[in-house]
Amino acid sequence: MVRQQRGAQDTMQRLIWTSDKPTQAGWYWWRATGEEMDPLILFVDEVGYFQWPDGASQEVGLTKGEWAGPLTPPSES
């Protein structure tokens, strides 16, 4: 069964890059400022830490860059 798309607002949330750091747990886009690096999706935990792809852990307050989120997980079909 093919589900019809109702529009971009129904399938994706609009996100805006900001230097404001996450204040709640969830998945966020993060991008470095002034560096040649692709944006990442990171999970911020309840105490304000996240894990880099290499496994290192860091406090959100120590990051330099921009955040967008939290991301809303997709719905099950």
PDB file as gemmi writes it, atoms N, CA and C in Angstrom:
CRYST1    1.000    1.000    1.000  90.00  90.00  90.00 P 1                      
ATOM      1  N   MET A   1       0.837  -1.178   0.000  1.00  0.00           N  
ATOM      2  CA  MET A   1       0.000   0.000   0.000  1.00  0.00           C  
ATOM      3  C   MET A   1       0.883   1.243   0.000  1.00  0.00           C  
ATOM      4  N   VAL A   2       0.639   2.159  -0.881  1.00  0.00           N  
ATOM      5  CA  VAL A   2       1.416   3.385  -0.984  1.00  0.00           C  
ATOM      6  C   VAL A   2       0.699   4.493  -0.233  1.00  0.00           C  
ATOM      7  N   ARG A   3       1.414   5.117   0.655  1.00  0.00           N  
ATOM      8  CA  ARG A   3       0.842   6.211   1.441  1.00  0.00           C  
ATOM      9  C   ARG A   3       1.087   7.526   0.727  1.00  0.00           C  
ATOM     10  N   GLN A   4       0.042   8.320   0.565  1.00  0.00           N  
ATOM     11  CA  GLN A   4       0.196   9.598  -0.112  1.00  0.00           C  
ATOM     12  C   GLN A   4       0.818  10.614   0.831  1.00  0.00           C  
ATOM     13  N   GLN A   5       1.652  11.449   0.271  1.00  0.00           N  
ATOM     14  CA  GLN A   5       2.292  12.487   1.044  1.00  0.00           C  
ATOM     15  C   GLN A   5       1.383  13.708   1.109  1.00  0.00           C  
ATOM     16  N   ARG A   6       1.165  14.227   2.297  1.00  0.00           N  
ATOM     17  CA  ARG A   6       0.292  15.388   2.471  1.00  0.00           C  
ATOM     18  C   ARG A   6       1.033  16.696   2.317  1.00  0.00           C  
ATOM     19  N   GLY A   7       2.315  16.660   2.364  1.00  0.00           N  
ATOM     20  CA  GLY A   7       3.102  17.884   2.244  1.00  0.00           C  
ATOM     21  C   GLY A   7       4.317  17.810   3.143  1.00  0.00           C  
ATOM     22  N   ALA A   8       5.228  18.709   2.904  1.00  0.00           N  
ATOM     23  CA  ALA A   8       6.483  18.712   3.649  1.00  0.00           C  
ATOM     24  C   ALA A   8       6.261  18.889   5.146  1.00  0.00           C  
ATOM     25  N   GLN A   9       5.275  19.664   5.552  1.00  0.00           N  
ATOM     26  CA  GLN A   9       5.031  19.890   6.974  1.00  0.00           C  
ATOM     27  C   GLN A   9       4.632  18.603   7.688  1.00  0.00           C  
ATOM     28  N   ASP A  10       3.959  17.686   6.998  1.00  0.00           N  
ATOM     29  CA  ASP A  10       3.551  16.429   7.613  1.00  0.00           C  
ATOM     30  C   ASP A  10       4.698  15.441   7.752  1.00  0.00           C  
ATOM     31  N   THR A  11       5.696  15.524   6.916  1.00  0.00           N  
ATOM     32  CA  THR A  11       6.751  14.520   6.911  1.00  0.00           C  
ATOM     33  C   THR A  11       8.063  14.988   7.529  1.00  0.00           C  
ATOM     34  N   MET A  12       8.298  16.292   7.583  1.00  0.00           N  
ATOM     35  CA  MET A  12       9.564  16.789   8.127  1.00  0.00           C  
ATOM     36  C   MET A  12       9.309  18.050   8.932  1.00  0.00           C  
ATOM     37  N   GLN A  13      10.055  18.195  10.021  1.00  0.00           N  
ATOM     38  CA  GLN A  13       9.961  19.416  10.789  1.00  0.00           C  
ATOM     39  C   GLN A  13      10.973  20.420  10.264  1.00  0.00           C  
ATOM     40  N   ARG A  14      10.677  21.674  10.404  1.00  0.00           N  
ATOM     41  CA  ARG A  14      11.594  22.713   9.961  1.00  0.00           C  
ATOM     42  C   ARG A  14      12.576  23.005  11.086  1.00  0.00           C  
ATOM     43  N   LEU A  15      13.859  22.911  10.785  1.00  0.00           N  
ATOM     44  CA  LEU A  15      14.899  23.156  11.773  1.00  0.00           C  
ATOM     45  C   LEU A  15      15.714  24.372  11.372  1.00  0.00           C  
ATOM     46  N   ILE A  16      16.236  25.065  12.359  1.00  0.00           N  
ATOM     47  CA  ILE A  16      17.055  26.250  12.126  1.00  0.00           C  
ATOM     48  C   ILE A  16      18.354  26.089  12.898  1.00  0.00           C  
ATOM     49  N   TRP A  17      19.480  26.351  12.238  1.00  0.00           N  
ATOM     50  CA  TRP A  17      20.775  26.294  12.914  1.00  0.00           C  
ATOM     51  C   TRP A  17      20.861  27.434  13.923  1.00  0.00           C  
ATOM     52  N   THR A  18      21.374  27.120  15.121  1.00  0.00           N  
ATOM     53  CA  THR A  18      21.545  28.128  16.157  1.00  0.00           C  
ATOM     54  C   THR A  18      22.758  27.787  17.014  1.00  0.00           C  
ATOM     55  N   SER A  19      23.355  28.804  17.596  1.00  0.00           N  
ATOM     56  CA  SER A  19      24.481  28.565  18.507  1.00  0.00           C  
ATOM     57  C   SER A  19      23.981  28.192  19.902  1.00  0.00           C  
ATOM     58  N   ASP A  20      22.662  28.258  20.142  1.00  0.00           N  
ATOM     59  CA  ASP A  20      22.096  27.827  21.430  1.00  0.00           C  
ATOM     60  C   ASP A  20      22.326  26.328  21.597  1.00  0.00           C  
ATOM     61  N   LYS A  21      22.851  25.965  22.730  1.00  0.00           N  
ATOM     62  CA  LYS A  21      23.155  24.557  22.985  1.00  0.00           C  
ATOM     63  C   LYS A  21      21.904  23.824  23.465  1.00  0.00           C  
ATOM     64  N   PRO A  22      21.785  22.527  23.160  1.00  0.00           N  
ATOM     65  CA  PRO A  22      20.621  21.748  23.596  1.00  0.00           C  
ATOM     66  C   PRO A  22      20.442  21.784  25.111  1.00  0.00           C  
ATOM     67  N   THR A  23      19.187  21.859  25.539  1.00  0.00           N  
ATOM     68  CA  THR A  23      18.870  21.867  26.965  1.00  0.00           C  
ATOM     69  C   THR A  23      18.034  20.657  27.366  1.00  0.00           C  
ATOM     70  N   GLN A  24      17.708  19.801  26.403  1.00  0.00           N  
ATOM     71  CA  GLN A  24      16.961  18.581  26.703  1.00  0.00           C  
ATOM     72  C   GLN A  24      17.567  17.416  25.935  1.00  0.00           C  
ATOM     73  N   ALA A  25      17.324  16.211  26.444  1.00  0.00           N  
ATOM     74  CA  ALA A  25      17.851  15.011  25.789  1.00  0.00           C  
ATOM     75  C   ALA A  25      17.181  14.817  24.430  1.00  0.00           C  
ATOM     76  N   GLY A  26      17.912  14.235  23.495  1.00  0.00           N  
ATOM     77  CA  GLY A  26      17.366  13.930  22.184  1.00  0.00           C  
ATOM     78  C   GLY A  26      18.448  13.913  21.119  1.00  0.00           C  
ATOM     79  N   TRP A  27      18.008  13.669  19.888  1.00  0.00           N  
ATOM     80  CA  TRP A  27      18.900  13.650  18.717  1.00  0.00           C  
ATOM     81  C   TRP A  27      18.933  15.045  18.111  1.00  0.00           C  
ATOM     82  N   TYR A  28      20.134  15.500  17.742  1.00  0.00           N  
ATOM     83  CA  TYR A  28      20.325  16.846  17.197  1.00  0.00           C  
ATOM     84  C   TYR A  28      21.302  16.799  16.025  1.00  0.00           C  
ATOM     85  N   TRP A  29      21.098  17.708  15.083  1.00  0.00           N  
ATOM     86  CA  TRP A  29      22.116  17.996  14.084  1.00  0.00           C  
ATOM     87  C   TRP A  29      23.141  18.895  14.763  1.00  0.00           C  
ATOM     88  N   TRP A  30      24.416  18.729  14.450  1.00  0.00           N  
ATOM     89  CA  TRP A  30      25.479  19.613  14.918  1.00  0.00           C  
ATOM     90  C   TRP A  30      26.424  19.860  13.747  1.00  0.00           C  
ATOM     91  N   ARG A  31      26.882  21.104  13.621  1.00  0.00           N  
ATOM     92  CA  ARG A  31      27.905  21.412  12.609  1.00  0.00           C  
ATOM     93  C   ARG A  31      28.931  22.364  13.210  1.00  0.00           C  
ATOM     94  N   ALA A  32      30.163  22.132  12.840  1.00  0.00           N  
ATOM     95  CA  ALA A  32      31.261  22.991  13.282  1.00  0.00           C  
ATOM     96  C   ALA A  32      31.195  24.300  12.506  1.00  0.00           C  
ATOM     97  N   THR A  33      31.630  25.364  13.126  1.00  0.00           N  
ATOM     98  CA  THR A  33      31.685  26.646  12.426  1.00  0.00           C  
ATOM     99  C   THR A  33      33.121  26.920  12.016  1.00  0.00           C  
ATOM    100  N   GLY A  34      33.292  27.311  10.777  1.00  0.00           N  
ATOM    101  CA  GLY A  34      34.611  27.653  10.269  1.00  0.00           C  
ATOM    102  C   GLY A  34      35.512  26.477   9.982  1.00  0.00           C  
ATOM    103  N   GLU A  35      34.974  25.272   9.906  1.00  0.00           N  
ATOM    104  CA  GLU A  35      35.783  24.085   9.616  1.00  0.00           C  
ATOM    105  C   GLU A  35      35.189  23.335   8.433  1.00  0.00           C  
ATOM    106  N   GLU A  36      36.039  22.625   7.731  1.00  0.00           N  
ATOM    107  CA  GLU A  36      35.596  21.781   6.625  1.00  0.00           C  
ATOM    108  C   GLU A  36      35.202  20.423   7.205  1.00  0.00           C  
ATOM    109  N   MET A  37      33.979  20.326   7.685  1.00  0.00           N  
ATOM    110  CA  MET A  37      33.508  19.100   8.312  1.00  0.00           C  
ATOM    111  C   MET A  37      32.019  18.954   8.020  1.00  0.00           C  
ATOM    112  N   ASP A  38      31.600  17.749   7.672  1.00  0.00           N  
ATOM    113  CA  ASP A  38      30.182  17.511   7.418  1.00  0.00           C  
ATOM    114  C   ASP A  38      29.395  17.572   8.722  1.00  0.00           C  
ATOM    115  N   PRO A  39      28.133  18.026   8.675  1.00  0.00           N  
ATOM    116  CA  PRO A  39      27.290  18.010   9.876  1.00  0.00           C  
ATOM    117  C   PRO A  39      27.088  16.573  10.373  1.00  0.00           C  
ATOM    118  N   LEU A  40      26.857  16.441  11.675  1.00  0.00           N  
ATOM    119  CA  LEU A  40      26.647  15.149  12.310  1.00  0.00           C  
ATOM    120  C   LEU A  40      25.295  15.127  13.014  1.00  0.00           C  
ATOM    121  N   ILE A  41      24.728  13.946  13.196  1.00  0.00           N  
ATOM    122  CA  ILE A  41      23.571  13.773  14.063  1.00  0.00           C  
ATOM    123  C   ILE A  41      24.076  13.105  15.331  1.00  0.00           C  
ATOM    124  N   LEU A  42      23.829  13.756  16.468  1.00  0.00           N  
ATOM    125  CA  LEU A  42      24.344  13.293  17.752  1.00  0.00           C  
ATOM    126  C   LEU A  42      23.215  13.152  18.756  1.00  0.00           C  
ATOM    127  N   PHE A  43      23.342  12.192  19.674  1.00  0.00           N  
ATOM    128  CA  PHE A  43      22.371  12.049  20.749  1.00  0.00           C  
ATOM    129  C   PHE A  43      22.905  12.720  22.006  1.00  0.00           C  
ATOM    130  N   VAL A  44      22.146  13.685  22.522  1.00  0.00           N  
ATOM    131  CA  VAL A  44      22.483  14.366  23.766  1.00  0.00           C  
ATOM    132  C   VAL A  44      21.695  13.685  24.886  1.00  0.00           C  
ATOM    133  N   ASP A  45      22.398  13.254  25.945  1.00  0.00           N  
ATOM    134  CA  ASP A  45      21.712  12.545  27.031  1.00  0.00           C  
ATOM    135  C   ASP A  45      21.127  13.524  28.057  1.00  0.00           C  
ATOM    136  N   GLU A  46      20.504  12.955  29.099  1.00  0.00           N  
ATOM    137  CA  GLU A  46      19.795  13.741  30.105  1.00  0.00           C  
ATOM    138  C   GLU A  46      20.702  14.675  30.906  1.00  0.00           C  
ATOM    139  N   VAL A  47      21.982  14.351  31.012  1.00  0.00           N  
ATOM    140  CA  VAL A  47      22.907  15.191  31.779  1.00  0.00           C  
ATOM    141  C   VAL A  47      23.720  16.137  30.900  1.00  0.00           C  
ATOM    142  N   GLY A  48      23.448  16.155  29.589  1.00  0.00           N  
ATOM    143  CA  GLY A  48      24.088  17.113  28.693  1.00  0.00           C  
ATOM    144  C   GLY A  48      25.384  16.654  28.056  1.00  0.00           C  
ATOM    145  N   TYR A  49      25.552  15.355  27.877  1.00  0.00           N  
ATOM    146  CA  TYR A  49      26.731  14.809  27.204  1.00  0.00           C  
ATOM    147  C   TYR A  49      26.315  14.114  25.911  1.00  0.00           C  
ATOM    148  N   PHE A  50      27.247  14.032  24.976  1.00  0.00           N  
ATOM    149  CA  PHE A  50      27.032  13.294  23.732  1.00  0.00           C  
ATOM    150  C   PHE A  50      28.302  12.536  23.407  1.00  0.00           C  
ATOM    151  N   GLN A  51      28.207  11.638  22.440  1.00  0.00           N  
ATOM    152  CA  GLN A  51      29.358  10.830  22.035  1.00  0.00           C  
ATOM    153  C   GLN A  51      29.708  11.141  20.590  1.00  0.00           C  
ATOM    154  N   TRP A  52      30.996  11.473  20.354  1.00  0.00           N  
ATOM    155  CA  TRP A  52      31.493  11.673  18.998  1.00  0.00           C  
ATOM    156  C   TRP A  52      31.524  10.332  18.267  1.00  0.00           C  
ATOM    157  N   PRO A  53      31.567  10.337  16.936  1.00  0.00           N  
ATOM    158  CA  PRO A  53      31.642   9.069  16.188  1.00  0.00           C  
ATOM    159  C   PRO A  53      32.849   8.197  16.565  1.00  0.00           C  
ATOM    160  N   ASP A  54      33.933   8.806  17.053  1.00  0.00           N  
ATOM    161  CA  ASP A  54      35.115   8.011  17.430  1.00  0.00           C  
ATOM    162  C   ASP A  54      34.987   7.399  18.830  1.00  0.00           C  
ATOM    163  N   GLY A  55      33.854   7.652  19.519  1.00  0.00           N  
ATOM    164  CA  GLY A  55      33.610   7.079  20.827  1.00  0.00           C  
ATOM    165  C   GLY A  55      33.905   8.003  21.999  1.00  0.00           C  
ATOM    166  N   ALA A  56      34.575   9.124  21.745  1.00  0.00           N  
ATOM    167  CA  ALA A  56      34.872  10.075  22.817  1.00  0.00           C  
ATOM    168  C   ALA A  56      33.587  10.773  23.267  1.00  0.00           C  
ATOM    169  N   SER A  57      33.481  11.031  24.555  1.00  0.00           N  
ATOM    170  CA  SER A  57      32.308  11.679  25.134  1.00  0.00           C  
ATOM    171  C   SER A  57      32.648  13.138  25.436  1.00  0.00           C  
ATOM    172  N   GLN A  58      31.673  14.034  25.293  1.00  0.00           N  
ATOM    173  CA  GLN A  58      31.924  15.450  25.547  1.00  0.00           C  
ATOM    174  C   GLN A  58      30.674  16.123  26.091  1.00  0.00           C  
ATOM    175  N   GLU A  59      30.881  17.124  26.933  1.00  0.00           N  
ATOM    176  CA  GLU A  59      29.786  17.932  27.459  1.00  0.00           C  
ATOM    177  C   GLU A  59      29.335  18.927  26.390  1.00  0.00           C  
ATOM    178  N   VAL A  60      28.029  19.051  26.217  1.00  0.00           N  
ATOM    179  CA  VAL A  60      27.473  19.965  25.209  1.00  0.00           C  
ATOM    180  C   VAL A  60      27.992  21.388  25.405  1.00  0.00           C  
ATOM    181  N   GLY A  61      28.117  21.826  26.649  1.00  0.00           N  
ATOM    182  CA  GLY A  61      28.554  23.187  26.937  1.00  0.00           C  
ATOM    183  C   GLY A  61      29.949  23.515  26.435  1.00  0.00           C  
ATOM    184  N   LEU A  62      30.758  22.512  26.134  1.00  0.00           N  
ATOM    185  CA  LEU A  62      32.134  22.738  25.675  1.00  0.00           C  
ATOM    186  C   LEU A  62      32.264  22.767  24.152  1.00  0.00           C  
ATOM    187  N   THR A  63      31.174  22.532  23.442  1.00  0.00           N  
ATOM    188  CA  THR A  63      31.249  22.483  21.983  1.00  0.00           C  
ATOM    189  C   THR A  63      31.249  23.876  21.373  1.00  0.00           C  
ATOM    190  N   LYS A  64      31.879  23.968  20.223  1.00  0.00           N  
ATOM    191  CA  LYS A  64      31.828  25.181  19.408  1.00  0.00           C  
ATOM    192  C   LYS A  64      31.175  24.771  18.103  1.00  0.00           C  
ATOM    193  N   GLY A  65      30.102  25.419  17.767  1.00  0.00           N  
ATOM    194  CA  GLY A  65      29.389  25.069  16.551  1.00  0.00           C  
ATOM    195  C   GLY A  65      27.929  25.435  16.672  1.00  0.00           C  
ATOM    196  N   GLU A  66      27.133  24.902  15.763  1.00  0.00           N  
ATOM    197  CA  GLU A  66      25.706  25.199  15.743  1.00  0.00           C  
ATOM    198  C   GLU A  66      24.907  23.908  15.848  1.00  0.00           C  
ATOM    199  N   TRP A  67      23.736  24.025  16.458  1.00  0.00           N  
ATOM    200  CA  TRP A  67      22.844  22.899  16.718  1.00  0.00           C  
ATOM    201  C   TRP A  67      21.509  23.133  16.048  1.00  0.00           C  
ATOM    202  N   ALA A  68      20.819  22.044  15.722  1.00  0.00           N  
ATOM    203  CA  ALA A  68      19.435  22.106  15.221  1.00  0.00           C  
ATOM    204  C   ALA A  68      18.702  20.884  15.767  1.00  0.00           C  
ATOM    205  N   GLY A  69      17.577  21.115  16.401  1.00  0.00           N  
ATOM    206  CA  GLY A  69      16.809  20.000  16.948  1.00  0.00           C  
ATOM    207  C   GLY A  69      16.101  20.396  18.212  1.00  0.00           C  
ATOM    208  N   PRO A  70      15.610  19.427  18.940  1.00  0.00           N  
ATOM    209  CA  PRO A  70      15.764  17.996  18.772  1.00  0.00           C  
ATOM    210  C   PRO A  70      14.964  17.464  17.595  1.00  0.00           C  
ATOM    211  N   LEU A  71      15.426  16.354  17.049  1.00  0.00           N  
ATOM    212  CA  LEU A  71      14.771  15.727  15.912  1.00  0.00           C  
ATOM    213  C   LEU A  71      13.613  14.863  16.390  1.00  0.00           C  
ATOM    214  N   THR A  72      12.539  14.862  15.632  1.00  0.00           N  
ATOM    215  CA  THR A  72      11.401  14.008  15.926  1.00  0.00           C  
ATOM    216  C   THR A  72      11.599  12.698  15.191  1.00  0.00           C  
ATOM    217  N   PRO A  73      11.611  11.567  15.900  1.00  0.00           N  
ATOM    218  CA  PRO A  73      11.768  10.277  15.204  1.00  0.00           C  
ATOM    219  C   PRO A  73      10.618  10.043  14.240  1.00  0.00           C  
ATOM    220  N   PRO A  74      10.860   9.337  13.151  1.00  0.00           N  
ATOM    221  CA  PRO A  74       9.801   9.038  12.181  1.00  0.00           C  
ATOM    222  C   PRO A  74       8.731   8.142  12.808  1.00  0.00           C  
ATOM    223  N   SER A  75       7.526   8.247  12.294  1.00  0.00           N  
ATOM    224  CA  SER A  75       6.434   7.398  12.742  1.00  0.00           C  
ATOM    225  C   SER A  75       6.525   6.047  12.042  1.00  0.00           C  
ATOM    226  N   GLU A  76       5.990   5.031  12.700  1.00  0.00           N  
ATOM    227  CA  GLU A  76       5.910   3.709  12.076  1.00  0.00           C  
ATOM    228  C   GLU A  76       4.769   3.723  11.077  1.00  0.00           C  
ATOM    229  N   SER A  77       4.917   2.975   9.998  1.00  0.00           N  
ATOM    230  CA  SER A  77       3.850   2.944   8.996  1.00  0.00           C  
ATOM    231  C   SER A  77       2.862   1.847   9.280  1.00  0.00           C  
TER     232      SER A  77                                                      
END                                                                             
